[in-house]
Amino acid sequence: MDAKISAFRESFKRLLAEVKGEKIAVAGHIRPDGDCVSSQVAAAWLFRLAGAEKVVCVNSHEVPYLYRPFICGEAFENADAFDVSAYKIVTVDCADYARAGESLKQRKPEVLACIDHHVSNSPYAEINIVDPSSCATAALLAELMTDSGIEIPPEIASVLYVGEMADTRQLTTSNTDFRAFNVAARLVGLGADPAKISVLLYQREKFGRMKLLARFLQSLTMHFSGRVCAGVLPPGVYAATGSQKEDADGLVDYARNIDGVEIALLLEVLDDGGVKGSLRSKVPEMRVNEIAKAFGGGGHLAAAGFSVKTPLDEFYPRLLDVVESRLKAFDAEFSK
């Protein structure tokens, strides 16, 4: 077991004691991804095992269709409509409580616990189990359970494996280290089936998503001598392509994969005229989370996001200025 996990042993033990006999709402972030959904499902199972009276999963948006085969029958409630007054909140994969939804945060400002792996996390819960060195929140949960001697059944091992694969792009991201492979191997040993999971995750693309991808690729623009690539999803693009907002997940990776591109951006124009941005880089040293932070967002060193209410034509030049500053800072740091 990684030595870092021992640092969370007492906090994890306290959390399991705190949920006993309580109603627990496991909250994930807006527009949940595979790590978020998997961590919610695994945490819900864990809290029932620990003696919670009732456990529900709450999200501001629906579970994406790719991850629905792995929810193990869990009930996912809409965070904006669900009455959480009788529940204690545990967030997973949320660097900031606002990421679970402003409505939830306003109605239930107190958070019992946060389990997360984002470098931009600022502790906001009563119990904070945050490890930025972990490749995924699901992987962190797997280690915490193993360290505590909790027997993980095959279906939950599969769920946790999905979360780790989703957040590491099948063990290929910069935070994929020996520890990450060790967790994956342990989960396979507990019953996760890599071949079956791979088919369910990566060989079930929707036609609408392919049309959305085509529109995104057509919008790509290069900046700063090809070091930056940005693409835009305009208003109405989901209806025009027969896709959904969840289908935009991962599109920014296509821009990042272009040879020579160091920073990739996906800019989605929202219905209210604002802009949602996703950023990716090939190396963590680029620290795209600093770009996101400039606009109230955050995330990982090589993957981050933000939302602004400014119209795209007004916001775009400001964004490029910040991106240029980050490139210059990167050059200054690594040209020594």
C-alpha positions, 0 to 999 in steps of 0.5 A: 500500500502506498505510504500516502494512504496511511496519512488518511487512515484515521480520517477514513476511519472517522468518516465510516464512523460518522456515516453510521445511522445517517442519511448520506447524499453522495454528491458528484460534480456537474456534467459528471465524468467516469471517475465522478460516477464510479466514485459515487457508486463505490462510495454509496456501496461503502457507506451502506456497508458502514451502516448508513441508514440511507444513501443516495447519489445526487448530481446536477446532470444525468449520468452519461450513457457510457457509464450507465452500465456501471451504476449497479442499480444506484438511484441518481437524483437531481441535485437541484430538485432533491430534498437534502435537508435530512441528509449529510453531504459527502462529495467525491471528485469535487475540487470545490463544493460549487462544482456539485451545483450552486443550488445544492451548496446554497441549500446545504452549505455544510459538507461532512466529507470530501474525497478528491484528487484535484490539485486545485482542491481547497479543503471545504469539508469537515473531513477532507481526504484529498490526494492530488498524487492519486491518478483518480478519485476512484483509485484513491477510494480503492486504496482507502478500502484496501488499506482498511481491510474492506473486501471489495466485491467484483462489481465494485472492483469493476466500477472503480476500474472504470473510474481509473481508466476514464480519468487516466485515458486507459493508463496513459496520462502523466499521473499514471505511475507505478501506484496507478498500475498497482491499483488497476492490477489489484482491481483486475485481481478482484474481478474487473474485466478489462476487455469487457469494460473496454468494449463498453467504454470505447466501442459504443460511440453514438452517431450524434457524437460523431457528427458533433466531433466533425463540427468541432474539428471543422472549427479548430484554429491554431494560435501562437505558431501552432502551439495552441489549438482552439475549437468552438461549439456554437449555440444550437450545435447539439440539436443540429447534430442530434447529440447531447452536452455529455457528448462533448466530453473528450472532444478537446483531446483531439485538439491536444493530439495534434503534433506540436500543440501544447495547449488545447481548448474547447470553448462551448457557447452556453445558452445564456451567452456565456462560455464553458472552457475545457483545457488540456496540455501534453505535460503537467508542467504547462499547468493549464489549471493556472489559465482556468484559475484566471477565470474562476475555474480550476482542475489538474495541471494538464486538464482543467476547466472554467465557465464565464458569463462573458460573450465569446467574442469579448472573452476570446482575446482575453483568454488568448492573452492569458494563454500567451502569458502561460506559454511565456512563463513555461518557456522562461521556466524550462529554457534555463 
